[in-house]
C-alpha cells in the first residue's frame, strides 16, 4: 500500500497564540477535502481506500502508488491556490511511502473507527520530519525509483537532492498538462508570502524553503515546456520581484560576513 502523510506547517504555533487561525487552517483543509465539484472529485478519488485525520495530521492510503503521488501533489497545489488568496494561508508538508500497512481497531472507539500501523506509515511520517524547511512533499527512495522507471509521466515532478527526493508540487502530474498562467498565479501568491514572511524569526526559513520550491519548479517547467514557463514567469511577476527575493537570501550571509570581518579586524 502507499501512505500519504501530511500536516500543517506552524500549526502548533497557531494553536498556542491564535486559536482562531488554527481552526481556520483545519477548516480550509476540511473544506478542500469535501468539495462537491471537479476539485473535490480529484481530491476524493476512489483510489483512496482509507482516510484518517487527527488534529492537523492527515493520512491517506492507496493501492496505486503513482495515482497517490499525483493526487498528493494536486492536494498541495489546490490547498495553496485556495488558501493563499485569503488572510490565513495554509502551508502543508508531507511524505509518501510504500510498504506494508494494516488497519487495526481504534484506541478509543467513541472517537474513531480505526487506526493505522505498519512500516509505510512510519516511513511517511519520518519523511515529513526531514530537516529541509518549507512546504515540501517528500517521496521514499524506493517509490521514487519506481516512478522513474514507470510510464506515468510523473518522473518530471521528481527532484533529487543528495539522498532525498521530493515532488515539485506547483507543477501538474504530467508536463503536457502544464498551464503556465495557472502555475504562475500560484507562484506569484507564494512569492508574495515569501516577501512578507521571510524575515519572521520562527517561520522565515519555511518561507525561504517555499522560495526554493517555487524557483526549482519554474526551472523544471522551463526545461520541459519553455513557452509555459515564460507565461508562468510573467504571471508571477518574477522579474519584478527578483531583486527583492535575492536580497532575502543574501542579507543573512552578508551580515555574517561583516561580523566575521569586524571580529577579525579587532
SULSULWO-V50325 format. One record per residue. N is the residue number from 1. RES is the residue in one letter. OMEGA is omega in whole degrees, -180 to 180 (* if undefined). D_LAST is the distance of its C-alpha to the last C-alpha in whole Angstrom. Layout:
n={N:N}
res={RES:RES}
omega={OMEGA:OMEGA}
d_last={D_LAST:D_LAST}
This chain:
n={1:2:3:4:5:6:7:8:9:10:11:12:13:14:15:16:17:18:19:20:21:22:23:24:25:26:27:28:29:30:31:32:33:34:35:36:37:38:39:40:41:42:43:44:45:46:47:48:49:50:51:52:53:54:55:56:57:58:59:60:61:62:63:64:65:66:67:68:69:70:71:72:73:74:75:76:77:78:79:80:81:82:83:84:85:86:87:88:89:90:91:92:93:94:95:96:97:98:99:100:101:102:103:104:105:106:107:108:109:110:111:112:113:114:115:116:117:118:119:120:121:122:123:124:125:126:127:128:129:130:131:132:133:134:135:136:137:138:139:140:141:142:143:144:145:146:147:148:149:150:151:152:153:154:155:156:157:158:159:160:161:162:163:164:165:166:167:168:169:170:171:172:173:174:175:176:177:178:179:180:181:182:183:184:185:186:187:188:189:190:191:192:193:194:195:196:197:198:199:200:201:202:203:204:205:206:207:208:209:210:211:212:213:214:215:216:217:218:219:220:221:222:223:224:225:226:227:228:229:230:231:232:233:234:235:236:237:238:239:240:241:242:243:244:245:246:247:248:249:250:251:252:253:254:255:256:257:258:259:260:261:262:263:264:265:266}
res={X:X:X:X:X:X:X:X:X:X:X:X:X:X:X:X:X:X:X:X:X:X:X:X:X:X:X:X:X:X:X:X:X:X:X:X:X:X:X:X:X:X:X:X:X:X:X:X:X:X:X:X:X:X:X:X:X:X:X:X:X:X:X:X:X:X:X:X:X:X:X:X:X:X:X:X:X:X:X:X:X:X:X:X:X:X:X:X:X:X:X:X:X:X:X:X:X:X:X:X:X:X:X:X:X:X:X:X:X:X:X:X:X:X:X:X:X:X:X:X:X:X:X:X:X:X:X:X:X:X:X:X:X:X:X:X:X:X:X:X:X:X:X:X:X:X:X:X:X:X:X:X:X:X:X:X:X:X:X:X:X:X:X:X:X:X:X:X:X:X:X:X:X:X:X:X:X:X:X:X:X:X:X:X:X:X:X:X:X:X:X:X:X:X:X:X:X:X:X:X:X:X:X:X:X:X:X:X:X:X:X:X:X:X:X:X:X:X:X:X:X:X:X:X:X:X:X:X:X:X:X:X:X:X:X:X:X:X:X:X:X:X:X:X:X:X:X:X:X:X:X:X:X:X:X:X:X:X:X:X:X:X:X:X:X:X}
omega={178:-178:174:179:177:171:-174:178:177:-176:179:179:178:-178:-178:-172:-175:-176:179:179:177:178:178:180:179:179:180:179:-180:179:-180:-176:-178:-178:-179:178:-178:178:178:179:179:-174:-179:-178:-178:-179:175:-178:177:178:-179:176:176:-177:-179:-177:-176:174:174:-175:-178:174:-177:-174:-177:176:180:179:180:-179:179:178:180:177:179:-178:-174:176:178:-177:-178:-172:-176:179:-177:-177:-177:-179:179:176:178:-180:-174:178:179:-179:180:180:-178:180:177:174:-178:-180:-179:175:-179:-176:-178:-178:-180:-180:-176:177:-174:179:176:-179:-179:178:-180:-178:179:179:179:179:-179:-179:179:-174:180:-175:174:-179:-172:177:-176:179:177:-174:-180:178:178:179:178:179:-179:-178:-180:-177:-175:-175:-178:-177:-176:178:-176:177:-177:175:-174:-176:-176:176:179:-180:175:-170:173:178:179:-177:179:-178:-178:176:-172:175:-174:-179:-180:178:179:178:178:-179:177:177:180:-178:176:176:179:-179:-177:-168:-175:180:180:-176:-178:-174:-173:-178:176:179:174:173:177:177:179:-179:-178:-178:-179:176:178:177:178:178:179:180:-173:-176:-175:-178:177:177:178:178:-180:180:179:-178:-178:-176:-175:-178:178:-176:-168:-178:180:180:179:180:178:-179:-174:-171:-179:-179:180:178:-180:179:179:180:179:-180:-180:180:-178:-177:-178:*}
d_last={61:58:56:54:51:49:48:46:42:41:44:43:41:43:46:43:43:45:49:50:48:48:52:52:50:53:55:54:54:58:59:58:59:63:63:67:66:65:62:63:65:62:60:63:65:67:65:63:65:64:61:59:57:55:53:50:51:54:56:58:60:62:64:63:59:59:60:58:55:56:57:54:52:55:54:50:51:54:52:49:51:53:50:47:50:50:47:47:46:47:44:46:45:47:48:51:53:56:58:60:61:63:64:65:66:64:63:64:67:67:64:64:67:65:61:60:59:58:55:55:54:52:50:50:48:46:45:44:42:40:36:36:36:38:42:43:46:46:49:49:49:53:54:52:53:57:56:55:58:60:62:61:58:55:54:52:50:48:45:43:40:40:42:42:45:45:47:46:49:48:51:54:56:57:56:59:59:56:56:53:53:53:50:49:50:48:45:45:45:42:40:40:40:36:35:36:35:32:30:31:29:32:34:32:32:35:36:33:36:38:37:37:40:42:40:41:45:45:44:47:49:48:49:52:53:52:54:53:50:50:52:49:46:48:49:46:44:42:41:40:38:36:33:33:33:30:28:29:28:25:23:22:20:19:17:16:14:12:11:10:9:6:5:6:4:0}
